[in-house]
Amino acid sequence: MNKIYRFGHNTFFKLNYLRRLDLSFNKILFVKKYYFQHLIDLRELYLRHNQLSHLELEAFDSNLALVRL
């Protein structure tokens, strides 16, 4: 188990072409709208086994290629 629980505005900046991101088994409590905004080619995002309690509506507006969440 990791201990990631939040991200900054630029955590994934310059990773525009990242296609798969696995953040499973962490302590993420919420997903803010800016967390993944730079990941325009993201296709798969795994967030299982976290402590998610809040997901902002616009959280994935920039992730048009996302097919697996």
matplotlib code that plots the C-alpha trace (Angstrom):
import matplotlib.pyplot as plt

x = [0.0, 1.2, 0.4, -0.6, -3.6, -3.5, -1.9, -0.8, -1.9, 1.1, 1.7, 1.1, 2.2, 4.2, 2.9, 0.4, 0.9, 0.6, -1.9, -2.2, -2.1, -2.6, -3.1, -4.7, -4.0, -3.4, -5.2, -6.8, -9.8, -11.0, -10.4, -10.2, -11.0, -7.4, -5.7, -5.7, -6.3, -3.0, -3.4, -5.1, -4.2, -5.1, -7.0, -6.9, -7.1, -7.2, -8.3, -9.5, -8.8, -8.6, -10.7, -12.6, -15.4, -15.6, -15.3, -15.6, -18.0, -15.4, -12.6, -12.4, -13.5, -10.0, -9.7, -11.6, -9.7, -10.5, -12.2, -11.5, -12.0]
y = [0.0, 3.5, 6.6, 9.0, 11.1, 14.2, 15.9, 19.4, 21.5, 20.4, 16.9, 15.4, 18.5, 17.5, 14.0, 14.8, 11.5, 9.2, 6.5, 4.4, 5.5, 3.1, 4.9, 1.8, 1.0, 4.6, 6.9, 9.2, 10.9, 13.1, 13.9, 17.6, 18.9, 19.9, 16.6, 15.0, 18.0, 17.7, 14.0, 14.6, 11.1, 9.1, 6.0, 4.0, 5.3, 2.9, 4.3, 1.1, 0.5, 4.2, 6.1, 8.2, 10.3, 13.2, 13.4, 16.9, 16.9, 18.4, 16.0, 14.2, 16.9, 17.1, 13.3, 12.7, 9.5, 7.9, 4.5, 2.7, 4.2]
z = [0.0, -0.9, 1.0, -1.7, -0.6, -2.8, -5.7, -6.6, -9.6, -11.6, -10.5, -13.9, -15.9, -19.0, -19.0, -21.8, -23.6, -20.5, -21.5, -18.3, -14.7, -11.8, -8.4, -6.8, -3.1, -1.9, 0.4, -2.1, -0.5, -3.3, -7.0, -7.9, -11.3, -12.0, -11.0, -14.4, -16.7, -18.5, -19.2, -22.6, -23.9, -20.8, -21.6, -18.4, -14.8, -11.9, -8.5, -6.8, -3.1, -2.1, 0.3, -2.2, -0.8, -3.3, -7.0, -8.7, -11.7, -14.0, -12.9, -16.3, -18.8, -20.3, -20.6, -23.8, -24.6, -21.2, -21.7, -18.4, -15.0]

ax = plt.figure().add_subplot(projection="3d")
ax.plot(x, y, z, "-o")
ax.set_aspect("equal")
plt.show()
